[in-house]
Amino acid sequence: MATSEHVPQPARYAVFVDAGYLYAASGALLLDATSRREYRVAAEQLINALIDYAAKELRGELLRVYWFDAAPRRQPTVDQRVIANLPRVKLRLGNLNAQGQQKGVDAQLRADLEALARHRAITDAVLLAGDEDMLPAVEAAQRYGVLVHLWGVEPTHGSNQAEWLVWESDTVEVLSADFLRPYFTKAKALPVPPAAASREAAVHSKNSSVPSPAQVFAGRSPSTRPIPGVGTRPGGALPSSGHNGKLGPDRHQMEEIGEHVAQKWIFERGRDNIRDLLPGPILPPVIDKELLIEAEKELGRSLRPYQEARTWLRDGFWERVYREFGIGIGKSG
């Protein structure tokens, strides 16, 4: 009777990141910060750095990165939406309660890690976490023969990872301050909002010295090239015309739509999430695309041929956001 030959499982690993731990530990280490609002994170670059580091430390190929975070009512923030669009990255969101505590993150992490281990999708798992609640996930994966490599953030003193979690992991690695420093920067302080009457006056003042978003965008390379051969109108403004020669939407209409979309976003996503966009005026590509789609729905036509109309749309959007946070701007002429 012939015996079956054992076929070795190809080496493959996944990276599981508890973003709450990573951000809090790094903020404390690098910036002496206790709140995520005190700093900004270049998340895409940080994730790529973690992927590169794992490739050097582990055998086999990367399956994907699982990014575990939390948000109020599980509604993703601006930064989280950008992360969700990255290739080979899975965003998993738990709920962030009123006390700033993550709920449901450890259960999601265990479910993903255990499922991959059970189906022999991975041979190794990198776990970037510090909470003892992650211990059941480690034990579950190990029961299926997966090696668990625990990564942590260099502590300010003592240890910032649970002792049992360190003991149960197969290997332990610490990310140094030098490794993390390029991806964390102190957040710029926002101006104190003035009284409501003063705020409205600042927004509509023609003599404001603060440039409008349209003026700032004018000094940057546009994502769509302007249409050549278009003449000027009285006042120096270019007509927003497309390839078919038809005039696009007028400026006032586009600014109104931009303000309306911004107001809708503030209502749906909350001031804290919209604050992540500041200081502007450049929107992340994912969010800029959403703004365009929302505007096209309201307008009932495509804006892709009309670069100036899209700039006016952003102008209106930022005017509403700046007004919400008491930042005075001037309207371009």
C-alpha positions as CSV (number, residue, x, y, z in Angstrom):
1,M,0.0,0.0,0.0
2,A,1.5,3.3,-1.1
3,T,1.9,6.0,1.5
4,S,0.9,9.5,0.8
5,E,3.8,11.9,0.4
6,H,3.7,15.0,2.6
7,V,3.8,18.2,0.6
8,P,5.4,21.1,2.5
9,Q,3.3,24.2,2.9
10,P,4.7,27.2,1.1
11,A,5.9,29.9,3.4
12,R,3.5,32.8,3.5
13,Y,2.8,35.4,6.2
14,A,0.3,38.1,7.1
15,V,0.9,41.3,9.2
16,F,-1.7,42.2,11.8
17,V,-1.5,45.7,13.2
18,D,-3.3,47.1,16.2
19,A,-3.3,50.7,15.1
20,G,-4.5,51.9,18.5
21,Y,-1.4,50.5,20.1
22,L,1.0,51.5,17.3
23,Y,-0.2,55.1,17.3
24,A,-0.4,55.6,21.0
25,A,3.0,54.0,21.8
26,S,4.7,55.9,18.9
27,G,3.1,59.2,19.9
28,A,4.2,58.9,23.4
29,L,7.8,57.8,22.4
30,L,8.4,60.4,19.7
31,L,6.3,63.4,20.6
32,D,5.3,62.9,24.2
33,A,1.7,63.0,23.0
34,T,-1.2,61.4,24.8
35,S,-3.9,62.0,22.2
36,R,-4.0,61.1,18.5
37,R,-5.2,64.6,17.8
38,E,-1.8,65.9,18.7
39,Y,0.0,64.4,15.8
40,R,-0.3,63.4,12.1
41,V,0.7,60.0,10.7
42,A,1.9,59.3,7.2
43,A,0.0,56.0,7.3
44,E,0.7,54.9,3.7
45,Q,4.4,55.3,4.0
46,L,4.4,53.7,7.5
47,I,2.5,50.6,6.1
48,N,5.0,50.3,3.3
49,A,7.9,50.5,5.7
50,L,6.4,47.7,7.8
51,I,5.9,45.6,4.7
52,D,9.5,46.2,3.7
53,Y,10.7,45.3,7.2
54,A,8.7,42.1,7.3
55,A,10.1,41.1,3.9
56,K,13.6,41.3,5.4
57,E,12.8,39.5,8.6
58,L,10.5,36.7,7.5
59,R,10.7,33.9,4.9
60,G,8.1,33.5,2.2
61,E,5.7,36.0,0.7
62,L,3.3,38.5,2.1
63,L,-0.4,37.6,1.9
64,R,-1.7,40.9,3.1
65,V,-1.7,43.5,5.9
66,Y,-4.7,43.6,8.3
67,W,-5.1,47.0,9.9
68,F,-7.2,47.1,13.0
69,D,-8.5,50.4,14.2
70,A,-11.7,52.0,15.7
71,A,-14.0,54.9,14.9
72,P,-17.2,56.2,16.4
73,R,-20.1,54.1,15.1
74,R,-17.6,52.4,12.9
75,Q,-17.7,55.3,10.4
76,P,-14.2,55.5,8.9
77,T,-12.2,58.7,9.3
78,V,-10.5,60.4,6.4
79,D,-7.2,58.7,7.1
80,Q,-8.9,55.3,7.5
81,R,-10.6,55.6,4.2
82,V,-7.2,56.3,2.6
83,I,-5.8,53.2,4.3
84,A,-8.7,51.1,3.1
85,N,-7.8,51.9,-0.5
86,L,-4.2,50.7,-0.3
87,P,-3.4,47.5,-2.2
88,R,-3.1,44.3,-0.1
89,V,-4.3,46.1,3.0
90,K,-7.6,45.1,4.8
91,L,-9.1,47.8,7.1
92,R,-11.0,46.3,10.1
93,L,-12.9,48.8,12.2
94,G,-14.1,48.4,15.8
95,N,-16.2,50.9,17.6
96,L,-14.7,53.8,19.5
97,N,-16.9,54.6,22.5
98,A,-17.4,58.0,24.2
99,Q,-14.5,57.2,26.6
100,G,-12.1,56.7,23.7
101,Q,-11.9,52.9,24.2
102,Q,-11.7,50.5,21.3
103,K,-14.5,47.8,21.3
104,G,-14.5,44.7,19.1
105,V,-11.0,45.0,17.7
106,D,-9.4,42.0,19.5
107,A,-12.4,39.8,18.4
108,Q,-11.9,40.8,14.8
109,L,-8.2,40.2,15.0
110,R,-8.7,36.7,16.5
111,A,-11.3,35.8,13.9
112,D,-9.0,36.8,11.0
113,L,-5.9,35.2,12.4
114,E,-7.6,32.0,13.4
115,A,-9.3,31.6,10.0
116,L,-6.1,32.1,8.1
117,A,-4.3,29.6,10.3
118,R,-7.2,27.0,10.1
119,H,-7.2,27.1,6.3
120,R,-3.4,26.9,6.1
121,A,-3.3,30.2,4.3
122,I,-0.3,31.4,6.3
123,T,2.7,29.8,8.0
124,D,3.7,32.9,10.0
125,A,1.9,35.9,11.4
126,V,3.4,39.2,12.5
127,L,1.4,40.7,15.3
128,L,2.1,44.4,16.1
129,A,0.2,44.8,19.3
130,G,0.6,45.1,23.1
131,D,-2.7,44.3,24.8
132,E,-3.1,41.1,26.7
133,D,-6.5,40.8,25.0
134,M,-4.6,39.6,21.9
135,L,-3.4,36.5,23.7
136,P,-6.3,34.3,22.6
137,A,-5.6,35.1,19.0
138,V,-1.9,34.1,19.4
139,E,-2.9,30.8,21.1
140,A,-5.5,30.0,18.4
141,A,-3.1,30.5,15.6
142,Q,-0.4,28.4,17.3
143,R,-2.8,25.5,17.7
144,Y,-2.8,25.3,13.9
145,G,1.0,25.4,13.6
146,V,1.4,29.1,12.8
147,L,4.5,30.9,14.1
148,V,3.6,34.2,15.7
149,H,6.1,37.0,15.6
150,L,5.3,39.8,18.1
151,W,6.4,43.3,17.2
152,G,6.3,46.2,19.6
153,V,7.2,49.9,19.8
154,E,10.2,50.9,21.7
155,P,8.9,51.9,25.1
156,T,9.6,55.2,26.8
157,H,10.4,53.2,30.0
158,G,9.8,49.7,31.2
159,S,7.5,47.8,28.8
160,N,4.4,48.8,26.8
161,Q,3.4,45.2,26.0
162,A,1.6,42.6,28.2
163,E,4.0,40.2,29.8
164,W,1.9,37.1,28.9
165,L,1.7,38.2,25.3
166,V,5.5,38.5,25.1
167,W,5.9,35.0,26.7
168,E,3.5,33.2,24.4
169,S,4.8,34.6,21.1
170,D,7.4,32.7,19.1
171,T,9.7,35.6,18.5
172,V,9.7,39.2,19.7
173,E,10.9,42.3,17.8
174,V,11.0,46.0,18.9
175,L,10.6,48.8,16.4
176,S,13.0,51.6,17.3
177,A,12.3,55.3,17.5
178,D,14.5,55.9,14.5
179,F,12.4,53.5,12.4
180,L,9.1,55.2,13.3
181,R,10.2,58.9,13.5
182,P,9.8,59.7,9.8
183,Y,6.1,58.9,9.8
184,F,4.9,60.9,12.9
185,T,4.8,64.7,13.0
186,K,3.3,67.2,15.5
187,A,-0.1,68.5,14.4
188,K,-0.3,72.2,13.7
189,A,-2.3,74.2,16.2
190,L,-5.5,75.5,14.8
191,P,-6.5,79.1,15.5
192,V,-9.0,79.9,18.2
193,P,-12.4,80.4,16.6
194,P,-13.6,84.0,16.9
195,A,-17.2,85.0,17.8
196,A,-19.8,84.1,15.2
197,A,-20.2,87.6,13.8
198,S,-16.5,88.1,13.5
199,R,-16.1,84.7,11.8
200,E,-18.7,85.5,9.1
201,A,-17.1,88.9,8.5
202,A,-13.7,87.3,8.1
203,V,-15.0,84.8,5.6
204,H,-16.6,87.3,3.4
205,S,-14.1,90.1,3.7
206,K,-12.7,91.1,0.3
207,N,-9.6,92.5,1.9
208,S,-8.5,89.3,3.7
209,S,-4.8,88.6,3.3
210,V,-5.3,84.8,3.6
211,P,-5.3,83.2,0.1
212,S,-8.3,81.3,-1.0
213,P,-8.0,77.6,-1.9
214,A,-8.5,78.5,-5.6
215,Q,-5.5,80.8,-5.4
216,V,-3.4,78.2,-3.7
217,F,-4.4,75.6,-6.3
218,A,-3.4,78.0,-9.0
219,G,0.2,77.7,-8.1
220,R,0.2,73.9,-8.3
221,S,0.3,71.5,-11.2
222,P,-3.4,70.6,-11.9
223,S,-4.3,66.9,-12.1
224,T,-6.0,67.6,-15.5
225,R,-4.3,69.8,-18.0
226,P,-6.1,73.0,-18.9
227,I,-7.7,73.1,-22.4
228,P,-5.4,74.9,-24.8
229,G,-6.6,77.8,-27.0
230,V,-9.2,79.1,-24.6
231,G,-9.6,82.9,-24.5
232,T,-10.3,85.2,-21.6
233,R,-13.5,86.8,-20.5
234,P,-13.9,90.3,-19.0
235,G,-12.3,90.2,-15.6
236,G,-9.6,87.8,-16.7
237,A,-11.5,84.5,-15.8
238,L,-11.2,81.7,-18.3
239,P,-14.4,80.1,-19.5
240,S,-14.8,76.5,-18.2
241,S,-15.1,74.7,-21.5
242,G,-14.6,71.1,-22.4
243,H,-13.5,69.2,-25.4
244,N,-16.9,69.7,-27.0
245,G,-16.7,73.5,-26.8
246,K,-19.6,73.9,-24.4
247,L,-19.4,76.1,-21.4
248,G,-19.2,74.3,-18.1
249,P,-21.0,75.2,-14.9
250,D,-20.5,78.7,-13.6
251,R,-18.4,79.6,-10.6
252,H,-21.2,80.6,-8.2
253,Q,-23.0,77.3,-8.8
254,M,-19.9,75.2,-8.2
255,E,-19.0,77.0,-5.0
256,E,-22.6,76.4,-3.7
257,I,-22.4,72.7,-4.5
258,G,-18.9,72.5,-2.8
259,E,-20.3,74.1,0.3
260,H,-23.3,71.8,0.3
261,V,-21.1,68.7,0.0
262,A,-18.9,69.9,2.8
263,Q,-21.9,70.6,5.1
264,K,-23.2,67.1,4.4
265,W,-19.8,65.6,5.2
266,I,-19.5,67.5,8.5
267,F,-23.0,66.3,9.5
268,E,-22.4,62.7,8.5
269,R,-18.7,62.3,9.6
270,G,-18.5,64.7,12.5
271,R,-16.2,67.7,13.1
272,D,-13.4,65.5,14.5
273,N,-13.1,63.5,11.3
274,I,-13.3,66.6,9.1
275,R,-10.6,68.2,11.2
276,D,-8.3,65.6,9.8
277,L,-8.4,67.4,6.5
278,L,-6.9,70.6,7.9
279,P,-5.0,72.7,7.2
280,G,-5.7,71.9,3.5
281,P,-6.2,72.9,0.8
282,I,-5.0,69.7,-0.8
283,L,-7.5,66.8,-0.4
284,P,-6.2,63.2,-0.4
285,P,-6.9,61.7,-3.8
286,V,-9.6,59.3,-2.4
287,I,-11.5,62.2,-0.8
288,D,-11.1,64.5,-3.8
289,K,-12.6,61.8,-6.0
290,E,-15.6,61.4,-3.6
291,L,-16.1,65.2,-3.7
292,L,-16.2,65.1,-7.5
293,I,-18.7,62.2,-7.5
294,E,-21.0,63.9,-5.0
295,A,-20.9,67.1,-7.0
296,E,-21.7,65.3,-10.3
297,K,-24.7,63.6,-8.6
298,E,-26.1,67.0,-7.6
299,L,-25.3,68.6,-10.9
300,G,-26.5,65.7,-13.1
301,R,-23.5,65.9,-15.4
302,S,-19.8,65.0,-15.6
303,L,-17.2,67.6,-14.4
304,R,-14.2,65.7,-15.6
305,P,-13.6,68.0,-18.7
306,Y,-13.9,71.2,-16.6
307,Q,-10.8,71.7,-14.6
308,E,-11.8,75.2,-13.5
309,A,-15.2,74.1,-12.3
310,R,-13.5,71.4,-10.2
311,T,-11.2,74.0,-8.7
312,W,-14.3,76.2,-7.8
313,L,-15.9,73.1,-6.3
314,R,-12.9,72.7,-4.0
315,D,-13.0,76.4,-3.3
316,G,-16.6,76.2,-2.0
317,F,-15.8,73.0,-0.1
318,W,-12.9,74.5,1.8
319,E,-14.8,77.8,2.4
320,R,-17.4,75.8,4.3
321,V,-14.8,73.7,6.2
322,Y,-12.8,76.8,7.2
323,R,-16.0,78.6,8.3
324,E,-16.8,75.6,10.5
325,F,-13.5,75.9,12.3
326,G,-13.4,79.7,12.4
327,I,-10.6,80.1,9.9
328,G,-11.1,83.3,7.8
329,I,-10.4,83.1,4.1
330,G,-10.8,85.5,1.2
331,K,-12.7,84.7,-2.0
332,S,-10.6,84.9,-5.2
333,G,-11.7,87.5,-7.6
